[in-house]
Amino acid sequence: MNERFITTADGARLATEALGEPVQGTILLVMGATASRLWWPEGLKAELVRTGYRVISFDHRDTGESTTHAPGDVRYDIFDIATDLIAILDGYGVSAAHLVGMSLGGYVSQIAALDHPDRALSLTLISSEPLATPYAGEGIAPDFMAHFTTMETLDWSDRAAVTAFLLRVGELSAGSTPFDRDQVLRRIERDLDRSSSMQSGFNHSMLSGDLAPRHRADRLALPVLIVHGSADPVISVQAAEAAARTISGARLMVIEGRGHELVDRDTPQIAQAIVMLAEGAHG
C-alpha cells in the first residue's frame, strides 16, 4: 500500500492511497458527497488489484485526512473537485486511467472525462446522475430529508450522537435489502478516528458550479458502465435508465433491491463489470 498527499494547484492537500501495480492500468475510485475513501469496500479494491490494476482512492476535500475547512466555509466548486482527479493522476504519473465514480463522484468524473478526454479511458457511474440529462423520478425520499433536518440540533462534539446520526443515514440508504449495520458502523468509527471535522463533509451539499454547454452526458465518447440500485432513495434508478439511453454504447447494470450504497456482497459482480469495461477500452 502506498499512501501520499497530493497538492492541487489551489493548495488543497488530498490524502490518497494506491494499491497494487499497474500491470493492466490504473483505476481511480471517486467517492460520493460527504464520504471519505473508506466507503469503498475493501473487497472491491482487492478484486480489482487481483486482476492486475493499480487502484487509487482518495479523501475528497473536507473529508478524512484531506484539507478540511470549517463547516459552511466552502472554498471550492464541482469543477475544482473534478480537477482534483487530474491532479491525482499527475501526482502518480498516470497519463490516463479508468474512472469509477460513486454518486457525486460519478458526476464530477463525467466533467473530468469531458474536460480532459485524453486522461479517461473508461467511466463507471455508480448511483449517479447523468450530466444535463432530465429524467423522471421522485427525488430524495421524504424520510431522508426529514433526518437531515435533525442536523440543525446535532451536537457534533458528541461522538455517540454523531455516530447515531450517520448510522441512520446508512440505514436510510440501504434500499429494500437488509441493512448491514455492523459494516456501516465500522466505517463510521474509522472515519471519526481520521477526520478533524465530520460536519465539514456536509459542505458538499453547498457546492456550486454552472455546467458549460459541453458538459452533457450525451457528449461522453468513451466506454461507460452504469451501476444503480433499483431501490435507491437518493438518486432514482430512472437517472441510470436515462443515462443508458443518452450515452452511446453505455451498459446498464441494475442491482435489485439495492439502495444508495456499496456493500461487500455486490463486490464480485461490480468488479467483474468494471474489469470487462476496462478490457474493452484497451482494445
C-alpha positions as CSV (number, residue, x, y, z in Angstrom):
1,M,0.0,0.0,0.0
2,N,1.2,3.5,-0.9
3,E,-0.2,6.5,0.9
4,R,0.7,10.0,-0.1
5,F,-0.7,13.5,-0.1
6,I,-1.2,15.2,-3.5
7,T,-1.3,19.0,-3.5
8,T,-3.6,20.7,-6.0
9,A,-3.0,23.9,-7.9
10,D,-5.0,25.9,-5.4
11,G,-3.1,24.4,-2.4
12,A,-5.5,21.7,-1.2
13,R,-3.9,18.6,0.1
14,L,-5.6,15.3,-0.8
15,A,-4.9,12.2,1.1
16,T,-4.6,9.3,-1.3
17,E,-4.0,5.5,-1.2
18,A,-2.7,3.3,-4.0
19,L,-2.9,-0.5,-4.0
20,G,-1.4,-2.9,-6.5
21,E,0.7,-2.5,-9.6
22,P,-0.5,-1.1,-12.9
23,V,0.0,-4.2,-14.9
24,Q,-3.2,-3.7,-16.8
25,G,-3.6,0.0,-15.9
26,T,-4.9,2.3,-13.2
27,I,-8.4,2.7,-11.8
28,L,-9.2,5.9,-9.9
29,L,-12.1,5.5,-7.4
30,V,-14.0,8.7,-6.8
31,M,-16.3,8.6,-3.8
32,G,-19.6,10.5,-3.3
33,A,-20.5,13.5,-1.3
34,T,-19.6,13.7,2.4
35,A,-17.7,10.4,2.3
36,S,-14.0,9.6,2.5
37,R,-12.2,6.8,0.7
38,L,-13.1,4.4,3.5
39,W,-16.5,3.9,2.0
40,W,-15.1,1.9,-0.9
41,P,-15.5,-1.8,0.0
42,E,-12.1,-3.4,0.7
43,G,-13.2,-6.4,-1.3
44,L,-13.9,-4.4,-4.4
45,K,-10.4,-2.8,-4.3
46,A,-8.8,-6.2,-3.6
47,E,-10.6,-7.8,-6.6
48,L,-9.6,-5.0,-8.9
49,V,-6.0,-5.3,-7.7
50,R,-6.1,-9.1,-8.2
51,T,-6.9,-8.6,-11.8
52,G,-3.8,-6.5,-12.4
53,Y,-4.9,-3.0,-11.8
54,R,-3.4,-0.3,-9.6
55,V,-6.3,1.1,-7.6
56,I,-6.1,4.7,-6.3
57,S,-8.7,6.1,-3.9
58,F,-8.7,9.4,-2.0
59,D,-10.4,11.6,0.5
60,H,-12.3,14.4,-1.0
61,R,-11.7,17.9,0.3
62,D,-13.4,18.3,3.7
63,T,-13.3,14.6,4.4
64,G,-10.9,12.2,6.0
65,E,-7.3,13.4,6.1
66,S,-7.6,15.9,3.2
67,T,-7.7,19.7,3.6
68,T,-10.7,20.5,5.8
69,H,-12.3,23.8,6.3
70,A,-14.9,24.9,8.9
71,P,-18.5,23.9,8.4
72,G,-20.1,26.3,5.9
73,D,-16.7,27.6,4.7
74,V,-16.9,26.3,1.1
75,R,-13.9,27.4,-0.9
76,Y,-14.3,25.2,-4.0
77,D,-16.9,24.1,-6.5
78,I,-17.7,21.0,-8.5
79,F,-15.1,21.9,-11.1
80,D,-12.4,22.1,-8.5
81,I,-13.3,18.6,-7.4
82,A,-13.3,17.4,-11.0
83,T,-9.8,18.9,-11.4
84,D,-8.7,17.1,-8.3
85,L,-8.9,13.9,-10.2
86,I,-6.4,15.1,-12.8
87,A,-4.1,16.4,-10.0
88,I,-4.1,12.9,-8.5
89,L,-3.3,11.3,-11.8
90,D,-0.5,13.8,-12.3
91,G,0.8,13.1,-8.8
92,Y,1.1,9.4,-9.6
93,G,2.5,9.9,-13.0
94,V,-0.6,8.4,-14.7
95,S,-1.3,9.5,-18.2
96,A,-4.8,8.1,-18.4
97,A,-6.9,6.0,-16.0
98,H,-10.3,4.2,-15.7
99,L,-12.6,6.4,-13.6
100,V,-15.1,4.8,-11.2
101,G,-17.4,7.4,-9.5
102,M,-20.0,6.9,-6.8
103,S,-22.9,9.4,-6.7
104,L,-21.2,12.9,-6.7
105,G,-18.0,11.1,-7.7
106,G,-19.7,9.9,-10.8
107,Y,-21.0,13.4,-11.5
108,V,-17.5,15.0,-11.3
109,S,-15.9,12.1,-13.1
110,Q,-18.1,12.9,-16.1
111,I,-16.9,16.5,-16.0
112,A,-13.3,15.4,-15.8
113,A,-13.8,13.0,-18.7
114,L,-15.3,15.7,-20.9
115,D,-12.8,18.4,-20.0
116,H,-9.8,16.0,-20.2
117,P,-10.8,13.3,-22.7
118,D,-7.2,12.1,-23.0
119,R,-7.0,11.3,-19.3
120,A,-10.0,9.0,-19.0
121,L,-10.0,5.5,-20.6
122,S,-13.4,4.4,-19.4
123,L,-16.0,5.6,-17.0
124,T,-18.2,3.7,-14.4
125,L,-21.1,5.6,-12.9
126,I,-22.4,4.1,-9.6
127,S,-25.6,5.6,-8.1
128,S,-25.0,8.8,-10.1
129,E,-26.8,11.3,-12.3
130,P,-26.0,11.9,-16.0
131,L,-24.9,15.5,-16.7
132,A,-27.5,17.8,-18.1
133,T,-30.0,15.0,-18.7
134,P,-33.5,15.2,-17.4
135,Y,-35.2,12.1,-16.0
136,A,-38.4,11.2,-14.3
137,G,-38.0,10.4,-10.6
138,E,-39.3,11.2,-7.1
139,G,-36.1,12.8,-5.8
140,I,-34.7,12.2,-2.3
141,A,-37.0,10.2,-0.1
142,P,-39.0,12.2,2.4
143,D,-37.7,10.3,5.4
144,F,-34.2,11.0,4.2
145,M,-34.9,14.7,4.1
146,A,-36.6,14.7,7.5
147,H,-33.5,13.0,9.0
148,F,-31.2,15.7,7.6
149,T,-33.2,18.4,9.3
150,T,-32.0,17.0,12.6
151,M,-28.5,18.3,11.8
152,E,-29.7,21.7,13.0
153,T,-29.7,20.4,16.6
154,L,-27.0,17.8,16.3
155,D,-24.1,18.2,18.7
156,W,-21.1,17.4,16.5
157,S,-18.8,17.2,19.6
158,D,-20.8,14.3,20.9
159,R,-19.3,11.2,19.2
160,A,-22.1,8.9,20.2
161,A,-24.7,11.3,18.8
162,V,-22.8,11.8,15.5
163,T,-22.4,8.0,15.2
164,A,-26.1,7.5,15.7
165,F,-26.9,10.2,13.1
166,L,-24.6,8.7,10.5
167,L,-25.7,5.2,11.2
168,R,-29.3,6.3,10.5
169,V,-28.1,7.8,7.2
170,G,-26.6,4.4,6.3
171,E,-29.8,2.7,7.2
172,L,-31.9,5.0,5.1
173,S,-29.5,4.5,2.2
174,A,-30.0,0.7,2.2
175,G,-33.0,0.4,0.0
176,S,-35.2,-2.6,0.4
177,T,-32.4,-5.1,1.2
178,P,-31.1,-6.0,4.7
179,F,-29.1,-3.2,6.3
180,D,-25.5,-4.3,7.3
181,R,-25.4,-2.3,10.5
182,D,-22.0,-3.7,11.7
183,Q,-20.2,-2.9,8.4
184,V,-21.5,0.6,8.3
185,L,-20.7,1.2,12.0
186,R,-17.1,0.0,11.5
187,R,-16.7,2.5,8.6
188,I,-18.2,5.3,10.7
189,E,-15.9,4.6,13.6
190,R,-12.8,4.6,11.3
191,D,-14.0,7.8,9.7
192,L,-14.4,9.5,13.0
193,D,-10.9,8.5,14.1
194,R,-9.4,10.0,10.9
195,S,-11.4,13.2,10.3
196,S,-10.8,16.5,12.1
197,S,-14.4,17.6,11.3
198,M,-17.1,15.2,10.2
199,Q,-19.5,18.1,9.9
200,S,-17.3,19.7,7.3
201,G,-18.1,16.9,4.9
202,F,-21.6,18.3,4.6
203,N,-20.0,21.4,2.9
204,H,-20.5,19.2,-0.2
205,S,-24.2,20.0,0.0
206,M,-23.4,23.6,-0.8
207,L,-21.3,23.0,-3.9
208,S,-21.9,25.4,-6.8
209,G,-20.9,25.5,-10.4
210,D,-22.8,26.0,-13.6
211,L,-22.3,23.5,-16.3
212,A,-20.9,24.7,-19.7
213,P,-22.7,23.6,-22.9
214,R,-20.0,20.9,-23.4
215,H,-20.9,19.3,-20.0
216,R,-23.6,16.9,-21.3
217,A,-23.7,13.1,-20.8
218,D,-24.5,12.6,-24.5
219,R,-21.1,14.0,-25.4
220,L,-19.2,11.3,-23.5
221,A,-17.2,9.4,-26.0
222,L,-15.6,6.6,-24.1
223,P,-16.8,3.2,-22.8
224,V,-19.3,3.7,-19.9
225,L,-20.8,1.3,-17.4
226,I,-23.8,2.4,-15.3
227,V,-24.5,0.7,-12.0
228,H,-27.5,1.5,-9.9
229,G,-29.7,0.1,-7.2
230,S,-33.4,-0.4,-8.1
231,A,-34.4,1.0,-4.7
232,D,-32.1,4.0,-4.5
233,P,-33.8,6.5,-2.2
234,V,-31.3,9.4,-3.0
235,I,-31.0,9.2,-6.8
236,S,-33.8,7.4,-8.5
237,V,-33.0,4.4,-10.8
238,Q,-34.7,6.5,-13.5
239,A,-31.4,8.5,-13.6
240,A,-29.5,5.4,-14.6
241,E,-32.0,4.5,-17.2
242,A,-31.8,8.0,-18.6
243,A,-28.1,7.8,-18.7
244,A,-28.2,4.5,-20.5
245,R,-30.5,5.9,-23.2
246,T,-28.4,9.1,-23.5
247,I,-24.8,7.8,-23.5
248,S,-23.9,6.0,-26.7
249,G,-23.0,2.4,-26.1
250,A,-23.4,2.5,-22.3
251,R,-24.1,-0.7,-20.4
252,L,-26.6,-0.6,-17.6
253,M,-26.5,-2.9,-14.5
254,V,-29.4,-2.6,-12.1
255,I,-28.9,-4.3,-8.8
256,E,-32.3,-5.4,-7.5
257,G,-33.3,-4.0,-4.1
258,R,-30.1,-2.1,-3.6
259,G,-30.2,1.4,-2.4
260,H,-27.6,4.3,-2.4
261,E,-24.8,2.2,-1.0
262,L,-21.9,-0.1,-1.8
263,V,-21.8,-3.4,0.1
264,D,-19.5,-6.4,0.1
265,R,-22.0,-8.8,-1.3
266,D,-22.2,-6.8,-4.6
267,T,-18.4,-6.7,-5.0
268,P,-17.9,-9.7,-7.3
269,Q,-20.4,-8.6,-10.0
270,I,-19.4,-4.9,-9.9
271,A,-15.7,-5.7,-10.0
272,Q,-16.2,-8.1,-12.9
273,A,-18.2,-5.5,-14.8
274,I,-15.6,-2.8,-14.2
275,V,-12.8,-5.0,-15.4
276,M,-14.7,-6.1,-18.5
277,L,-15.3,-2.4,-19.4
278,A,-11.6,-1.6,-18.9
279,E,-10.5,-4.5,-21.0
280,G,-12.8,-3.4,-23.8
281,A,-11.4,0.1,-23.5
282,H,-7.9,-1.3,-24.1
283,G,-8.8,-2.9,-27.3
